[in-house]
Amino acid sequence: MMIIKRTIDKEALNELPKAAFEGQIHVAQTPAEAERAAEYLKQCPLVGIDSETRPSFSKGRQYKVALLQVSTHDHCFLFRLNLTGLTLPVINLLESPSITKVGLSLHDDFMMLRKRAPFEPRACVELQEYVRPFGIQDKSLQKIYGILFNEKISKAQRLSNWEAPVLTEPQKLYAATDAWACLNIYNLLQELKTTGDFRIAPEGED
């Protein structure tokens, strides 16, 4: 029986061991590479997604989404949109009704992605809503993952330059882990929903 906490504080989160994607990471930085990656992902019924944007440290300056991460359990594809743009094969992936796309703050991600090209996302699961019936009150990916897996997702690379000529290994791992973590959360909650083998911790218990 899994006991699901409603929330987790920063101190408890910081003490947890780190989670990291252990599969293969593929970087798509040309339209041809993006097309091949999208072709592979078309065969996958369920993926985790996330995006990264170069941080702006100047008032009024905003960058477009630089990276779109799409992950299965074993493979994560990093689409370098700052180099390729939002190409038609990737748009088709986002619009496909046969591929369930799981993410967090998807409304914000899609709003930013639409600044590159118009599209209508289909078959999407917003984790911030999906976790509610399980009693989870936290909204961040880091805290939700900590509650469910007793592991923490490092945020050390969040404010790094996602438009750098070459992504560093820590950047690639960070990006892949975020998309993969969304998938892990969904799969675990789907399993718990099926088995009913969980209970929500009482209010105030952490």
C-alpha angles and dihedrals in degrees: 000000000000117000111210117208118218094222143358127213125228094251093055091044093052091055094058122101116256123265118217136176109251100187131089120295118210122192116209109197102153128057089246092053090047090052093051091048092049090049090056093046092051087073092056117090094197132033139165117231138193138152139216130210129194107257117243119220094180122083112250095012116116130175129211121246107289101187137030116194120201117180140186120187093273107021131048122190119204111202109201097212093176086067102035106024119223098309127202096253090055092046089052089053092052091046097045113117091201097062115070110215117202122196147135124251088007093162090063093043093051093045089056094043090053088064085071098045138339118260141149112231116217136189095023129159118204107208095202087066096034094060095053098087087054091060096249110148100178117097105196122095090229094056096040090051091047092052095049103035106022089233131109129228112223115235095190095116098043096103096040122117107276090184094058114134090247125022114231121235091251090052092050093048092047092050094046093046093056094054093041091049090058089055092048092052093050094047093050094048091047089053092048091048090054097045098033086215097146143075131202116243114245118262111282095020113121 
